[in-house]
Every structure is written in structure tokens, then in C-alpha cells.
Amino acid sequence: MIPARWLSASELAQWRAIPVAVVSDEREHRGVLAAIRPLFARRAFAGQAFTIEVRSAHDVAPRSALAHVWPGACIVIDARVAPDAAVWGGNLMRIGRERGIVAVVVDGSVRDTAELADSGLSVCSRGVTPRGPAWGGRFDVRIECGGAMMCATCHVYVDPAFLDRLDPIGDEQEEMLGATAAERKPNSRLSCQIHMKPQLAGLIVRMPERQT
């Protein structure tokens, strides 16, 4: 998505200087990507997300999406529909680098690791495979990536009996809840942001009619 607020270069530099483990601890590990790992060491980055949702329909080619990316962006790809095929490789990295991106995060697989390493940019993914599909998708949309809050597609309605046991809604979740596909209600929450604890044993949530 286009960011709700553009961060200045100095703000991004400050974020980049903070060790990732410190950010994770201070946020009680919320928003930390699950099972997605950096391919290369010592390539810290901070950037605002340009999102791509991979779909089986070839409606928008990857190169077309990259034509819209801005300098300093971090490309974040939801590729859960293609878990056994790479959706990012050397050719796309060359285009992305020319456009000025700072990193690529893929909830899925990548390939051409030698070329990715030579780019000097940070790359994070679930896996690596030489198999690459012809794929399409949508860009600049809300997505899910490793359980991190980049979407509003895990919207649930929490049973009122448990509301006072939940952690307060932060600014980020508040913003995301404002863009849910189904009606937002006082008991609306994003399930990826519910911090499970003993007080929530037996938690009851209900799914909305739609998520997209």
C-alpha cells in the first residue's frame, strides 16, 4: 500500500540503527515475521512497504508492478498461493535495484541466490528453489506476510466476555481495522495481534462474512 505517512530519511535512518532484536522485544514480538529469514547477513534495512499479492491469474505482470515502486521502498510479497515456486529472482532484482528499492521480503520462495547476493540488497524469504512460475497478481494492496500486520485479512469479532482481557489496540491495528472488508464493530480485532496468555484460555472469536 501507499504509506499513510511518508517517513523522512532521518526517521528511516534511526529505525535502521536499532537492532532488530530490540525492536522485537520492545513490541513483545508482535509484527515479527514467522518462518521468514534473511538470506544474507549484515544487511540491515528500513523502508516503507510496496506490497504485491501473488495470484494464479496473470492479471498484472511483476515488471508492471515494479514500474510503480518508489526509491527507498521495501518490496513485500505475499506468495502463499505458490509455496513451491520462486516468485523473485535475478531479473526482477535488477529491475528493482534500478528503481531504487532497499530490500525484498517474500512470504514464499526466491531463486538466483548468487545474483541476489551480488545486488547488495537485503532479501528475506521462506525458502529457495530453482523452480519459477509465470505469475501475476495485484500490487499496492493489503497483504499478509509471515503473520505481520500488513493487512486486515485476519479480522475477527471477539466474544464480548473476553474484550477486557485483550491488550489495548495500538495505532497500527487501529489504522488497519479502519480498512476491513466486513463491518468494523467495537469487538473487531486482527487475530494476528491477539497476544495469547492464560487469561484468554477458551477465547471465542467469530469470523466476518468476508475478508477481501
Secondary structure, DSSP 8 states (H G I E B T S, - for coil): ---SS---HHHHHHHHHS-HHHHHHHTTTTT--SS-EESSSS-----EEEEEEEESS-SS-HHHHHTT--TTEEEEEE-TT-TTSB---HHHHHHHHHHT--EEEEEEEE--HHHHHHTT-EEEEEEE-S-----EEEESS---BTTBSS-STTEEEE-GGGGGGS----HHHHHHHTT-SS---TTEEEGGG----GGGTT--EE--S---
